[in-house]
Amino acid sequence: MLLIAIDTSGRKGSVTLCRGDADSFEAVQLTPLEGGTYSARLIPAISSLLQQNGFDKKDVDGFVVVSGPGSFTGLRVGLATVKGLCEVLQKPLATLSMLEAVAVTNGPAKETVSTVLDAGRGEVYLGEYRLGLGGASLEREYIVKMAEFAGQAGRLGGELLTPDASVAEFLQSANVRIRQVTPVQADQIGRIGLRKLLAGAVADVASVDVNYIRRSDAEMFSTPKP
């Protein structure tokens, strides 16, 4: 199965051409993307990956995309692009939370893992998962003030993970046990997405939406209609 996997959730994104089956996985080529240029660079990056490796867009068997949480604009660009490609090419789509991706990539199987991501404004995104051999089972995802979470973290079961240095430093200074891990890129997204597609965990392209976890500024500061 030949896949295109995309992450535009943060300041540094990436897109990967990858392939695999139930027993193997290969990241053919990874291309980094800088935030702020996703709308201009994403489609050319996908086209270049296919051309450089001797493939046509019709050879792609499916797409994987990070649906949140993260940059509102980046997530919209990534998901809208992939939805358009899936509709035109009639290919399946798997979506993935970055919180889940960090947990699956770094957490021990058959254990509970919590992932923390910097949400800005002194807040963090938190995802709690139960890991199995086939993936992760979501307990809950939510957003909370980082200082508030520091006082509650001890109640969580299992390991606590973050790819964000600022989060790790703040929580460690508050005596919270947390392990800083390497940020997940599109190749790991592709690996997890492949498992989802093979398991039939396919998103409805027409209705799937971005997983912001919190509301956008436009929603929070808009004037209520009378």
C-alpha positions in Angstrom: 0.0 0.0 0.0 1.4 3.4 -1.1 0.5 6.3 1.2 0.9 10.0 1.5 1.1 11.1 5.2 0.9 14.8 6.1 1.4 16.8 9.3 0.6 20.5 9.2 -0.4 20.9 12.9 2.6 23.0 14.1 5.2 25.4 13.1 7.3 22.7 11.5 5.3 20.2 9.4 6.2 17.4 7.0 4.9 15.2 4.3 6.0 11.6 3.6 5.7 9.1 0.8 5.6 5.7 2.4 4.5 2.2 1.7 3.8 -1.0 3.6 1.5 -3.8 4.5 0.6 -5.8 7.7 4.2 -7.0 8.1 6.4 -4.2 6.8 6.7 -0.4 6.6 9.0 1.9 4.6 9.3 5.7 4.6 10.3 6.3 1.0 11.0 10.0 1.4 10.3 12.7 4.0 10.0 16.4 3.0 9.9 19.1 5.8 7.5 21.9 5.6 7.7 25.3 7.3 4.6 26.7 9.0 3.2 29.7 7.2 3.9 28.2 3.8 1.6 25.1 3.9 -1.0 26.5 1.5 1.7 27.3 -1.1 4.0 24.3 -0.6 1.9 21.3 0.3 0.6 20.3 -3.1 3.9 21.0 -4.8 5.7 18.9 -2.1 3.3 15.9 -2.7 3.8 16.2 -6.5 7.6 16.3 -6.1 7.6 13.3 -3.8 5.7 11.2 -6.4 7.7 12.4 -9.4 11.1 11.9 -7.7 10.2 8.3 -6.8 8.6 7.3 -10.1 5.0 7.3 -9.1 1.8 8.9 -10.4 -1.0 10.3 -8.2 -3.1 7.4 -9.3 -0.6 5.0 -7.7 -1.4 6.3 -4.2 -3.6 3.9 -2.3 -4.5 6.2 0.6 -3.8 9.3 2.6 -3.1 9.9 6.3 -3.3 13.4 8.0 -3.0 14.8 11.5 -6.4 16.3 12.3 -5.4 18.1 15.5 -4.8 19.6 17.8 -2.5 22.5 16.8 -2.4 25.5 14.5 -5.9 26.4 13.3 -4.7 27.5 9.9 -2.3 24.7 9.4 -4.8 22.0 10.3 -7.4 23.5 8.0 -4.9 23.6 5.1 -3.8 20.0 5.6 -7.2 18.5 6.0 -8.8 20.4 3.2 -6.0 19.4 0.8 -6.2 15.8 1.7 -10.0 15.7 1.5 -9.9 17.2 -1.9 -7.3 14.6 -3.1 -9.3 11.8 -1.6 -12.5 12.9 -3.3 -10.8 13.4 -6.7 -8.8 10.2 -6.6 -11.4 8.1 -4.7 -8.9 7.0 -2.1 -9.4 6.2 1.6 -8.4 8.6 4.4 -7.1 7.9 7.9 -7.0 10.8 10.4 -4.8 10.9 13.5 -4.5 13.1 16.6 -1.0 14.3 17.3 -1.6 13.4 20.9 -2.3 9.8 19.9 0.7 9.8 17.6 3.1 10.8 20.3 1.7 8.2 22.7 1.8 5.3 20.2 5.3 6.2 18.9 6.9 6.5 22.4 4.7 4.7 24.9 5.0 1.0 26.1 2.3 -1.3 24.7 -0.5 -2.5 27.0 -0.1 0.5 29.4 -1.8 3.8 30.0 0.1 6.8 28.6 -0.7 10.5 28.8 0.6 13.0 26.2 1.0 16.7 26.8 1.4 19.4 24.0 1.9 23.1 24.3 -1.4 24.9 23.4 -0.1 28.4 23.9 -1.6 31.0 26.3 -0.3 29.1 29.3 -2.4 26.0 28.4 -1.6 22.5 27.3 -3.5 19.8 25.3 -3.7 16.6 27.2 -4.5 13.1 25.8 -4.9 10.0 27.8 -4.7 6.6 26.0 -4.6 2.9 26.7 -2.0 1.4 24.4 -2.5 -2.0 22.7 -0.6 -4.0 20.2 -2.9 -2.6 17.4 -2.9 1.0 18.4 -4.4 3.3 21.1 -7.7 3.5 22.8 -8.7 7.0 23.7 -9.7 7.7 27.3 -10.1 11.5 26.9 -8.6 14.6 25.2 -8.9 18.1 26.7 -7.2 21.4 27.3 -6.2 22.8 30.6 -4.1 25.6 32.1 -0.5 24.3 32.5 -0.2 25.5 36.1 -3.5 23.8 37.0 -2.4 20.6 35.3 0.9 20.6 37.3 -1.1 20.2 40.4 -3.2 17.4 39.0 -0.6 15.4 37.1 0.1 13.1 40.0 -3.4 11.6 39.7 -2.8 10.3 36.2 -1.8 6.7 35.8 1.0 5.6 33.5 3.8 7.5 31.9 3.6 11.2 31.0 5.2 12.3 27.6 5.8 15.5 25.8 7.7 16.5 22.7 7.8 20.2 23.8 10.8 21.4 25.7 8.9 24.3 27.3 6.3 22.0 28.7 8.9 19.5 30.0 10.9 22.3 31.7 7.8 23.9 33.4 6.4 20.6 34.6 9.8 19.2 35.8 10.3 22.5 37.7 7.0 21.7 39.4 8.2 18.2 40.4 6.1 16.5 37.8 7.6 13.3 36.3 7.5 13.8 32.5 9.7 12.4 29.7 10.6 14.6 26.8 10.5 12.7 23.5 11.4 13.5 19.9 8.7 15.3 18.0 6.7 13.0 15.7 7.0 13.6 12.0 5.0 12.5 9.0 6.9 9.2 8.6 5.6 8.0 12.0 2.2 9.4 11.1 2.2 7.2 8.0 3.2 4.1 10.0 0.3 4.6 12.4 -2.1 5.6 9.6 -1.2 2.4 7.7 -2.4 0.3 10.6 -5.6 2.2 10.8 -6.3 1.8 7.1 -5.5 -1.9 7.1 -7.9 -2.2 10.1 -10.6 -0.4 8.3 -10.5 2.7 10.5 -11.3 4.9 7.5 -12.6 8.5 8.0 -15.7 9.7 6.1 -14.1 12.2 3.7 -17.3 14.2 3.4 -17.9 14.8 7.1 -14.5 14.6 8.9 -13.4 17.8 10.5 -10.5 19.3 12.3 -10.0 18.3 16.0 -9.2 21.7 17.5 -10.0 20.6 21.1 -10.5 24.3 21.9 -12.4 26.9 20.0 -10.8 29.3 17.5 -10.2 33.0 18.3 -13.0 33.9 15.9 -15.5 31.8 17.8 -14.3 33.0 21.3 -14.3 36.7 20.5 -17.2 36.9 18.1 -20.2 39.0 19.2 -23.2 36.8 20.0 -26.1 37.3 17.6 -29.3 38.8 19.2 
